[in-house]
């Protein structure tokens, strides 16, 4: 039982590593949800440019209990 619990926890932790929305590489903890400052910058520029569109956000698989709004 315990062992299974640990495995589940590890799997859960891995699930939290999302791909960078800009280039698709695994995101770095420091720059979440991006993989680097560069990709974060690209994203910021999109926002500033007013052309930012969240691709397929509504179509994405619904992830309960995770909205990724707790960054920064
Ligand atoms: Zn990236």
PDB file of the backbone (N, CA, C, O) and the ligand in Angstrom, with CONECT records:
HET     ZN  A 101       1
ATOM      1  N   UNK A   1       0.839  -1.202   0.000  1.00  0.00           N
ATOM      2  CA  UNK A   1       0.000   0.000   0.000  1.00  0.00           C
ATOM      3  C   UNK A   1       0.877   1.256   0.000  1.00  0.00           C
ATOM      4  O   UNK A   1       0.709   2.152  -0.828  1.00  0.00           O
ATOM      5  N   UNK A   2       1.792   1.294   0.928  1.00  0.00           N
ATOM      6  CA  UNK A   2       2.649   2.481   1.005  1.00  0.00           C
ATOM      7  C   UNK A   2       3.434   2.691  -0.270  1.00  0.00           C
ATOM      8  O   UNK A   2       3.555   3.798  -0.796  1.00  0.00           O
ATOM      9  N   UNK A   3       3.965   1.570  -0.742  1.00  0.00           N
ATOM     10  CA  UNK A   3       4.778   1.651  -1.940  1.00  0.00           C
ATOM     11  C   UNK A   3       3.967   2.213  -3.100  1.00  0.00           C
ATOM     12  O   UNK A   3       4.432   3.072  -3.848  1.00  0.00           O
ATOM     13  N   UNK A   4       2.759   1.714  -3.230  1.00  0.00           N
ATOM     14  CA  UNK A   4       1.897   2.197  -4.307  1.00  0.00           C
ATOM     15  C   UNK A   4       1.630   3.685  -4.128  1.00  0.00           C
ATOM     16  O   UNK A   4       1.520   4.439  -5.095  1.00  0.00           O
ATOM     17  N   UNK A   5       1.530   4.076  -2.897  1.00  0.00           N
ATOM     18  CA  UNK A   5       1.267   5.483  -2.613  1.00  0.00           C
ATOM     19  C   UNK A   5       2.445   6.338  -3.060  1.00  0.00           C
ATOM     20  O   UNK A   5       2.267   7.408  -3.642  1.00  0.00           O
ATOM     21  N   UNK A   6       3.641   5.854  -2.783  1.00  0.00           N
ATOM     22  CA  UNK A   6       4.827   6.593  -3.190  1.00  0.00           C
ATOM     23  C   UNK A   6       4.906   6.706  -4.702  1.00  0.00           C
ATOM     24  O   UNK A   6       5.214   7.764  -5.251  1.00  0.00           O
ATOM     25  N   UNK A   7       4.626   5.611  -5.347  1.00  0.00           N
ATOM     26  CA  UNK A   7       4.674   5.615  -6.813  1.00  0.00           C
ATOM     27  C   UNK A   7       3.673   6.611  -7.372  1.00  0.00           C
ATOM     28  O   UNK A   7       3.965   7.351  -8.311  1.00  0.00           O
ATOM     29  N   UNK A   8       2.502   6.617  -6.784  1.00  0.00           N
ATOM     30  CA  UNK A   8       1.472   7.544  -7.237  1.00  0.00           C
ATOM     31  C   UNK A   8       1.942   8.983  -7.042  1.00  0.00           C
ATOM     32  O   UNK A   8       1.678   9.857  -7.867  1.00  0.00           O
ATOM     33  N   UNK A   9       2.630   9.202  -5.952  1.00  0.00           N
ATOM     34  CA  UNK A   9       3.082  10.560  -5.677  1.00  0.00           C
ATOM     35  C   UNK A   9       4.146  10.999  -6.684  1.00  0.00           C
ATOM     36  O   UNK A   9       4.151  12.132  -7.165  1.00  0.00           O
ATOM     37  N   UNK A  10       5.035  10.070  -6.981  1.00  0.00           N
ATOM     38  CA  UNK A  10       6.082  10.382  -7.953  1.00  0.00           C
ATOM     39  C   UNK A  10       5.469  10.667  -9.322  1.00  0.00           C
ATOM     40  O   UNK A  10       5.857  11.606 -10.017  1.00  0.00           O
ATOM     41  N   UNK A  11       4.515   9.840  -9.681  1.00  0.00           N
ATOM     42  CA  UNK A  11       3.859  10.022 -10.971  1.00  0.00           C
ATOM     43  C   UNK A  11       3.157  11.372 -11.003  1.00  0.00           C
ATOM     44  O   UNK A  11       3.147  12.062 -12.022  1.00  0.00           O
ATOM     45  N   UNK A  12       2.578  11.728  -9.883  1.00  0.00           N
ATOM     46  CA  UNK A  12       1.867  12.997  -9.803  1.00  0.00           C
ATOM     47  C   UNK A  12       2.844  14.149  -9.968  1.00  0.00           C
ATOM     48  O   UNK A  12       2.542  15.150 -10.619  1.00  0.00           O
ATOM     49  N   UNK A  13       4.000  13.996  -9.380  1.00  0.00           N
ATOM     50  CA  UNK A  13       4.987  15.063  -9.477  1.00  0.00           C
ATOM     51  C   UNK A  13       5.439  15.231 -10.926  1.00  0.00           C
ATOM     52  O   UNK A  13       5.621  16.346 -11.415  1.00  0.00           O
ATOM     53  N   UNK A  14       5.612  14.113 -11.586  1.00  0.00           N
ATOM     54  CA  UNK A  14       6.054  14.187 -12.975  1.00  0.00           C
ATOM     55  C   UNK A  14       5.006  14.875 -13.847  1.00  0.00           C
ATOM     56  O   UNK A  14       5.326  15.603 -14.787  1.00  0.00           O
ATOM     57  N   UNK A  15       3.762  14.621 -13.506  1.00  0.00           N
ATOM     58  CA  UNK A  15       2.674  15.187 -14.293  1.00  0.00           C
ATOM     59  C   UNK A  15       2.701  16.705 -14.238  1.00  0.00           C
ATOM     60  O   UNK A  15       2.219  17.380 -15.148  1.00  0.00           O
ATOM     61  N   UNK A  16       3.263  17.230 -13.174  1.00  0.00           N
ATOM     62  CA  UNK A  16       3.249  18.674 -13.010  1.00  0.00           C
ATOM     63  C   UNK A  16       4.263  19.379 -13.908  1.00  0.00           C
ATOM     64  O   UNK A  16       4.192  20.592 -14.106  1.00  0.00           O
ATOM     65  N   UNK A  17       5.204  18.611 -14.447  1.00  0.00           N
ATOM     66  CA  UNK A  17       6.154  19.218 -15.364  1.00  0.00           C
ATOM     67  C   UNK A  17       5.493  19.357 -16.718  1.00  0.00           C
ATOM     68  O   UNK A  17       5.379  18.396 -17.479  1.00  0.00           O
ATOM     69  N   UNK A  18       5.068  20.557 -16.998  1.00  0.00           N
ATOM     70  CA  UNK A  18       4.366  20.790 -18.253  1.00  0.00           C
ATOM     71  C   UNK A  18       5.351  21.184 -19.330  1.00  0.00           C
ATOM     72  O   UNK A  18       6.468  21.629 -19.066  1.00  0.00           O
ATOM     73  N   UNK A  19       4.893  21.002 -20.546  1.00  0.00           N
ATOM     74  CA  UNK A  19       5.732  21.416 -21.660  1.00  0.00           C
ATOM     75  C   UNK A  19       5.632  22.925 -21.829  1.00  0.00           C
ATOM     76  O   UNK A  19       4.585  23.527 -21.592  1.00  0.00           O
ATOM     77  N   UNK A  20       6.716  23.506 -22.234  1.00  0.00           N
ATOM     78  CA  UNK A  20       6.738  24.937 -22.486  1.00  0.00           C
ATOM     79  C   UNK A  20       5.731  25.251 -23.596  1.00  0.00           C
ATOM     80  O   UNK A  20       5.782  24.643 -24.665  1.00  0.00           O
ATOM     81  N   UNK A  21       4.823  26.188 -23.352  1.00  0.00           N
ATOM     82  CA  UNK A  21       3.796  26.493 -24.355  1.00  0.00           C
ATOM     83  C   UNK A  21       4.372  27.156 -25.598  1.00  0.00           C
ATOM     84  O   UNK A  21       3.704  27.245 -26.628  1.00  0.00           O
ATOM     85  N   UNK A  22       5.589  27.612 -25.502  1.00  0.00           N
ATOM     86  CA  UNK A  22       6.205  28.281 -26.647  1.00  0.00           C
ATOM     87  C   UNK A  22       6.925  27.285 -27.542  1.00  0.00           C
ATOM     88  O   UNK A  22       6.690  27.249 -28.750  1.00  0.00           O
ATOM     89  N   UNK A  23       7.782  26.493 -26.967  1.00  0.00           N
ATOM     90  CA  UNK A  23       8.586  25.616 -27.806  1.00  0.00           C
ATOM     91  C   UNK A  23       8.347  24.131 -27.526  1.00  0.00           C
ATOM     92  O   UNK A  23       8.823  23.271 -28.268  1.00  0.00           O
ATOM     93  N   UNK A  24       7.616  23.835 -26.464  1.00  0.00           N
ATOM     94  CA  UNK A  24       7.268  22.443 -26.212  1.00  0.00           C
ATOM     95  C   UNK A  24       8.287  21.669 -25.396  1.00  0.00           C
ATOM     96  O   UNK A  24       8.091  20.489 -25.106  1.00  0.00           O
ATOM     97  N   UNK A  25       9.375  22.330 -25.024  1.00  0.00           N
ATOM     98  CA  UNK A  25      10.335  21.639 -24.163  1.00  0.00           C
ATOM     99  C   UNK A  25       9.781  21.575 -22.748  1.00  0.00           C
ATOM    100  O   UNK A  25       8.874  22.327 -22.392  1.00  0.00           O
ATOM    101  N   UNK A  26      10.322  20.690 -21.961  1.00  0.00           N
ATOM    102  CA  UNK A  26       9.861  20.622 -20.565  1.00  0.00           C
ATOM    103  C   UNK A  26      10.127  21.957 -19.870  1.00  0.00           C
ATOM    104  O   UNK A  26      11.208  22.535 -19.986  1.00  0.00           O
ATOM    105  N   UNK A  27       9.128  22.421 -19.159  1.00  0.00           N
ATOM    106  CA  UNK A  27       9.280  23.713 -18.511  1.00  0.00           C
ATOM    107  C   UNK A  27      10.273  23.624 -17.360  1.00  0.00           C
ATOM    108  O   UNK A  27      10.409  22.593 -16.700  1.00  0.00           O
ATOM    109  N   UNK A  28      10.962  24.738 -17.144  1.00  0.00           N
ATOM    110  CA  UNK A  28      11.898  24.791 -16.034  1.00  0.00           C
ATOM    111  C   UNK A  28      11.207  25.412 -14.832  1.00  0.00           C
ATOM    112  O   UNK A  28      10.414  26.343 -14.966  1.00  0.00           O
ATOM    113  N   UNK A  29      11.516  24.890 -13.677  1.00  0.00           N
ATOM    114  CA  UNK A  29      10.841  25.357 -12.476  1.00  0.00           C
ATOM    115  C   UNK A  29      10.979  26.868 -12.334  1.00  0.00           C
ATOM    116  O   UNK A  29      10.042  27.560 -11.936  1.00  0.00           O
ATOM    117  N   UNK A  30      12.130  27.348 -12.658  1.00  0.00           N
ATOM    118  CA  UNK A  30      12.412  28.769 -12.485  1.00  0.00           C
ATOM    119  C   UNK A  30      11.586  29.654 -13.415  1.00  0.00           C
ATOM    120  O   UNK A  30      11.243  30.788 -13.079  1.00  0.00           O
ATOM    121  N   UNK A  31      11.280  29.114 -14.579  1.00  0.00           N
ATOM    122  CA  UNK A  31      10.580  29.938 -15.576  1.00  0.00           C
ATOM    123  C   UNK A  31       9.186  29.440 -15.886  1.00  0.00           C
ATOM    124  O   UNK A  31       8.593  29.813 -16.898  1.00  0.00           O
ATOM    125  N   UNK A  32       8.663  28.596 -15.013  1.00  0.00           N
ATOM    126  CA  UNK A  32       7.336  28.067 -15.270  1.00  0.00           C
ATOM    127  C   UNK A  32       6.357  29.151 -15.711  1.00  0.00           C
ATOM    128  O   UNK A  32       6.399  30.268 -15.195  1.00  0.00           O
ATOM    129  N   UNK A  33       5.489  28.835 -16.647  1.00  0.00           N
ATOM    130  CA  UNK A  33       5.401  27.513 -17.292  1.00  0.00           C
ATOM    131  C   UNK A  33       6.319  27.365 -18.493  1.00  0.00           C
ATOM    132  O   UNK A  33       6.150  26.455 -19.305  1.00  0.00           O
ATOM    133  N   UNK A  34       7.274  28.247 -18.600  1.00  0.00           N
ATOM    134  CA  UNK A  34       8.155  28.202 -19.770  1.00  0.00           C
ATOM    135  C   UNK A  34       9.439  27.450 -19.457  1.00  0.00           C
ATOM    136  O   UNK A  34       9.706  27.099 -18.308  1.00  0.00           O
ATOM    137  N   UNK A  35      10.224  27.210 -20.492  1.00  0.00           N
ATOM    138  CA  UNK A  35      11.445  26.444 -20.296  1.00  0.00           C
ATOM    139  C   UNK A  35      12.621  27.360 -20.058  1.00  0.00           C
ATOM    140  O   UNK A  35      13.673  26.932 -19.584  1.00  0.00           O
ATOM    141  N   UNK A  36      12.438  28.629 -20.392  1.00  0.00           N
ATOM    142  CA  UNK A  36      13.559  29.550 -20.253  1.00  0.00           C
ATOM    143  C   UNK A  36      13.050  30.981 -20.251  1.00  0.00           C
ATOM    144  O   UNK A  36      11.893  31.240 -20.583  1.00  0.00           O
ATOM    145  N   UNK A  37      13.903  31.889 -19.882  1.00  0.00           N
ATOM    146  CA  UNK A  37      13.522  33.303 -19.867  1.00  0.00           C
ATOM    147  C   UNK A  37      13.163  33.744 -21.276  1.00  0.00           C
ATOM    148  O   UNK A  37      12.314  34.614 -21.470  1.00  0.00           O
ATOM    149  N   UNK A  38      13.804  33.150 -22.231  1.00  0.00           N
ATOM    150  CA  UNK A  38      13.560  33.527 -23.614  1.00  0.00           C
ATOM    151  C   UNK A  38      12.110  33.240 -24.023  1.00  0.00           C
ATOM    152  O   UNK A  38      11.441  34.076 -24.631  1.00  0.00           O
ATOM    153  N   UNK A  39      11.657  32.066 -23.680  1.00  0.00           N
ATOM    154  CA  UNK A  39      10.287  31.709 -24.039  1.00  0.00           C
ATOM    155  C   UNK A  39       9.290  32.544 -23.239  1.00  0.00           C
ATOM    156  O   UNK A  39       8.231  32.911 -23.749  1.00  0.00           O
ATOM    157  N   UNK A  40       9.625  32.837 -22.008  1.00  0.00           N
ATOM    158  CA  UNK A  40       8.751  33.688 -21.203  1.00  0.00           C
ATOM    159  C   UNK A  40       8.670  35.061 -21.865  1.00  0.00           C
ATOM    160  O   UNK A  40       7.620  35.704 -21.862  1.00  0.00           O
ATOM    161  N   UNK A  41       9.755  35.485 -22.413  1.00  0.00           N
ATOM    162  CA  UNK A  41       9.815  36.777 -23.077  1.00  0.00           C
ATOM    163  C   UNK A  41       8.968  36.775 -24.343  1.00  0.00           C
ATOM    164  O   UNK A  41       8.262  37.740 -24.635  1.00  0.00           O
ATOM    165  N   UNK A  42       9.049  35.700 -25.072  1.00  0.00           N
ATOM    166  CA  UNK A  42       8.241  35.562 -26.281  1.00  0.00           C
ATOM    167  C   UNK A  42       6.769  35.675 -25.921  1.00  0.00           C
ATOM    168  O   UNK A  42       5.987  36.339 -26.601  1.00  0.00           O
ATOM    169  N   UNK A  43       6.422  35.014 -24.844  1.00  0.00           N
ATOM    170  CA  UNK A  43       5.031  35.037 -24.416  1.00  0.00           C
ATOM    171  C   UNK A  43       4.625  36.442 -24.011  1.00  0.00           C
ATOM    172  O   UNK A  43       3.543  36.913 -24.358  1.00  0.00           O
ATOM    173  N   UNK A  44       5.492  37.097 -23.282  1.00  0.00           N
ATOM    174  CA  UNK A  44       5.193  38.452 -22.827  1.00  0.00           C
ATOM    175  C   UNK A  44       5.010  39.382 -24.019  1.00  0.00           C
ATOM    176  O   UNK A  44       4.107  40.218 -24.039  1.00  0.00           O
ATOM    177  N   UNK A  45       5.860  39.227 -24.990  1.00  0.00           N
ATOM    178  CA  UNK A  45       5.755  40.070 -26.176  1.00  0.00           C
ATOM    179  C   UNK A  45       4.437  39.851 -26.907  1.00  0.00           C
ATOM    180  O   UNK A  45       3.866  40.775 -27.487  1.00  0.00           O
ATOM    181  N   UNK A  46       3.979  38.637 -26.865  1.00  0.00           N
ATOM    182  CA  UNK A  46       2.687  38.367 -27.503  1.00  0.00           C
ATOM    183  C   UNK A  46       1.573  39.097 -26.769  1.00  0.00           C
ATOM    184  O   UNK A  46       0.652  39.648 -27.372  1.00  0.00           O
ATOM    185  N   UNK A  47       1.687  39.080 -25.469  1.00  0.00           N
ATOM    186  CA  UNK A  47       0.683  39.790 -24.680  1.00  0.00           C
ATOM    187  C   UNK A  47       0.726  41.269 -25.003  1.00  0.00           C
ATOM    188  O   UNK A  47      -0.303  41.895 -25.260  1.00  0.00           O
ATOM    189  N   UNK A  48       1.915  41.813 -24.988  1.00  0.00           N
ATOM    190  CA  UNK A  48       2.073  43.243 -25.227  1.00  0.00           C
ATOM    191  C   UNK A  48       1.636  43.615 -26.630  1.00  0.00           C
ATOM    192  O   UNK A  48       1.136  44.716 -26.863  1.00  0.00           O
ATOM    193  N   UNK A  49       1.824  42.702 -27.553  1.00  0.00           N
ATOM    194  CA  UNK A  49       1.452  42.965 -28.934  1.00  0.00           C
ATOM    195  C   UNK A  49      -0.047  42.839 -29.158  1.00  0.00           C
ATOM    196  O   UNK A  49      -0.552  43.187 -30.226  1.00  0.00           O
ATOM    197  N   UNK A  50      -0.731  42.360 -28.187  1.00  0.00           N
ATOM    198  CA  UNK A  50      -2.178  42.243 -28.293  1.00  0.00           C
ATOM    199  C   UNK A  50      -2.633  41.158 -29.246  1.00  0.00           C
ATOM    200  O   UNK A  50      -3.806  41.101 -29.615  1.00  0.00           O
ATOM    201  N   UNK A  51      -1.725  40.311 -29.640  1.00  0.00           N
ATOM    202  CA  UNK A  51      -2.116  39.248 -30.559  1.00  0.00           C
ATOM    203  C   UNK A  51      -2.099  37.901 -29.855  1.00  0.00           C
ATOM    204  O   UNK A  51      -2.194  36.840 -30.472  1.00  0.00           O
ATOM    205  N   UNK A  52      -1.977  37.988 -28.562  1.00  0.00           N
ATOM    206  CA  UNK A  52      -1.889  36.738 -27.830  1.00  0.00           C
ATOM    207  C   UNK A  52      -3.203  35.970 -27.884  1.00  0.00           C
ATOM    208  O   UNK A  52      -4.278  36.489 -27.582  1.00  0.00           O
ATOM    209  N   UNK A  53      -3.068  34.749 -28.271  1.00  0.00           N
ATOM    210  CA  UNK A  53      -4.236  33.873 -28.246  1.00  0.00           C
ATOM    211  C   UNK A  53      -3.828  32.602 -27.533  1.00  0.00           C
ATOM    212  O   UNK A  53      -2.796  32.007 -27.843  1.00  0.00           O
ATOM    213  N   UNK A  54      -4.627  32.197 -26.598  1.00  0.00           N
ATOM    214  CA  UNK A  54      -4.309  30.969 -25.903  1.00  0.00           C
ATOM    215  C   UNK A  54      -4.793  29.819 -26.771  1.00  0.00           C
ATOM    216  O   UNK A  54      -5.992  29.554 -26.866  1.00  0.00           O
ATOM    217  N   UNK A  55      -3.857  29.153 -27.390  1.00  0.00           N
ATOM    218  CA  UNK A  55      -4.239  28.121 -28.362  1.00  0.00           C
ATOM    219  C   UNK A  55      -4.934  26.941 -27.713  1.00  0.00           C
ATOM    220  O   UNK A  55      -4.390  26.253 -26.849  1.00  0.00           O
ATOM    221  N   UNK A  56      -6.134  26.744 -28.160  1.00  0.00           N
ATOM    222  CA  UNK A  56      -6.884  25.556 -27.748  1.00  0.00           C
ATOM    223  C   UNK A  56      -7.087  25.423 -26.260  1.00  0.00           C
ATOM    224  O   UNK A  56      -7.195  24.311 -25.742  1.00  0.00           O
ATOM    225  N   UNK A  57      -7.140  26.531 -25.574  1.00  0.00           N
ATOM    226  CA  UNK A  57      -7.283  26.432 -24.136  1.00  0.00           C
ATOM    227  C   UNK A  57      -8.614  25.745 -23.779  1.00  0.00           C
ATOM    228  O   UNK A  57      -8.693  24.937 -22.854  1.00  0.00           O
ATOM    229  N   UNK A  58      -9.618  26.088 -24.524  1.00  0.00           N
ATOM    230  CA  UNK A  58     -10.923  25.511 -24.228  1.00  0.00           C
ATOM    231  C   UNK A  58     -10.989  24.052 -24.665  1.00  0.00           C
ATOM    232  O   UNK A  58     -11.762  23.255 -24.135  1.00  0.00           O
ATOM    233  N   UNK A  59     -10.169  23.738 -25.632  1.00  0.00           N
ATOM    234  CA  UNK A  59     -10.211  22.370 -26.138  1.00  0.00           C
ATOM    235  C   UNK A  59      -9.340  21.428 -25.320  1.00  0.00           C
ATOM    236  O   UNK A  59      -9.487  20.207 -25.374  1.00  0.00           O
ATOM    237  N   UNK A  60      -8.437  22.025 -24.566  1.00  0.00           N
ATOM    238  CA  UNK A  60      -7.523  21.184 -23.812  1.00  0.00           C
ATOM    239  C   UNK A  60      -8.277  20.295 -22.846  1.00  0.00           C
ATOM    240  O   UNK A  60      -9.352  20.626 -22.346  1.00  0.00           O
ATOM    241  N   UNK A  61      -7.676  19.179 -22.615  1.00  0.00           N
ATOM    242  CA  UNK A  61      -8.298  18.255 -21.684  1.00  0.00           C
ATOM    243  C   UNK A  61      -8.460  18.938 -20.339  1.00  0.00           C
ATOM    244  O   UNK A  61      -7.517  19.533 -19.816  1.00  0.00           O
ATOM    245  N   UNK A  62      -9.628  18.850 -19.796  1.00  0.00           N
ATOM    246  CA  UNK A  62      -9.887  19.512 -18.509  1.00  0.00           C
ATOM    247  C   UNK A  62      -9.070  18.866 -17.399  1.00  0.00           C
ATOM    248  O   UNK A  62      -9.190  17.671 -17.128  1.00  0.00           O
ATOM    249  N   UNK A  63      -8.238  19.686 -16.767  1.00  0.00           N
ATOM    250  CA  UNK A  63      -7.449  19.159 -15.671  1.00  0.00           C
ATOM    251  C   UNK A  63      -7.988  19.706 -14.367  1.00  0.00           C
ATOM    252  O   UNK A  63      -7.746  20.861 -14.016  1.00  0.00           O
ATOM    253  N   UNK A  64      -8.686  18.905 -13.686  1.00  0.00           N
ATOM    254  CA  UNK A  64      -9.327  19.338 -12.443  1.00  0.00           C
ATOM    255  C   UNK A  64      -8.296  19.726 -11.408  1.00  0.00           C
ATOM    256  O   UNK A  64      -7.280  19.053 -11.235  1.00  0.00           O
ATOM    257  N   UNK A  65      -8.567  20.805 -10.734  1.00  0.00           N
ATOM    258  CA  UNK A  65      -7.703  21.215  -9.635  1.00  0.00           C
ATOM    259  C   UNK A  65      -6.372  21.778 -10.079  1.00  0.00           C
ATOM    260  O   UNK A  65      -5.434  21.871  -9.287  1.00  0.00           O
ATOM    261  N   UNK A  66      -6.288  22.152 -11.339  1.00  0.00           N
ATOM    262  CA  UNK A  66      -5.027  22.710 -11.801  1.00  0.00           C
ATOM    263  C   UNK A  66      -5.315  23.779 -12.833  1.00  0.00           C
ATOM    264  O   UNK A  66      -5.679  23.474 -13.968  1.00  0.00           O
ATOM    265  N   UNK A  67      -5.155  25.021 -12.445  1.00  0.00           N
ATOM    266  CA  UNK A  67      -5.416  26.083 -13.404  1.00  0.00           C
ATOM    267  C   UNK A  67      -4.154  26.868 -13.705  1.00  0.00           C
ATOM    268  O   UNK A  67      -4.174  27.790 -14.521  1.00  0.00           O
ATOM    269  N   UNK A  68      -3.064  26.514 -13.058  1.00  0.00           N
ATOM    270  CA  UNK A  68      -1.771  27.128 -13.360  1.00  0.00           C
ATOM    271  C   UNK A  68      -1.747  28.634 -13.193  1.00  0.00           C
ATOM    272  O   UNK A  68      -1.027  29.333 -13.905  1.00  0.00           O
ATOM    273  N   UNK A  69      -2.508  29.117 -12.282  1.00  0.00           N
ATOM    274  CA  UNK A  69      -2.574  30.573 -12.091  1.00  0.00           C
ATOM    275  C   UNK A  69      -1.813  30.993 -10.832  1.00  0.00           C
ATOM    276  O   UNK A  69      -1.922  32.136 -10.387  1.00  0.00           O
ATOM    277  N   UNK A  70      -1.067  30.092 -10.280  1.00  0.00           N
ATOM    278  CA  UNK A  70      -0.413  30.421  -9.017  1.00  0.00           C
ATOM    279  C   UNK A  70       1.042  30.813  -9.206  1.00  0.00           C
ATOM    280  O   UNK A  70       1.791  30.909  -8.233  1.00  0.00           O
ATOM    281  N   UNK A  71       1.443  31.037 -10.432  1.00  0.00           N
ATOM    282  CA  UNK A  71       2.825  31.389 -10.701  1.00  0.00           C
ATOM    283  C   UNK A  71       3.138  32.826 -10.332  1.00  0.00           C
ATOM    284  O   UNK A  71       2.242  33.602 -10.002  1.00  0.00           O
ATOM    285  N   UNK A  72       4.427  33.179 -10.391  1.00  0.00           N
ATOM    286  CA  UNK A  72       4.894  34.524 -10.124  1.00  0.00           C
ATOM    287  C   UNK A  72       4.460  35.004  -8.755  1.00  0.00           C
ATOM    288  O   UNK A  72       4.773  36.129  -8.368  1.00  0.00           O
TER     289      UNK A  72
HETATM  290 ZN    ZN A 101      10.436  27.076 -24.372  1.00  0.00          ZN
END
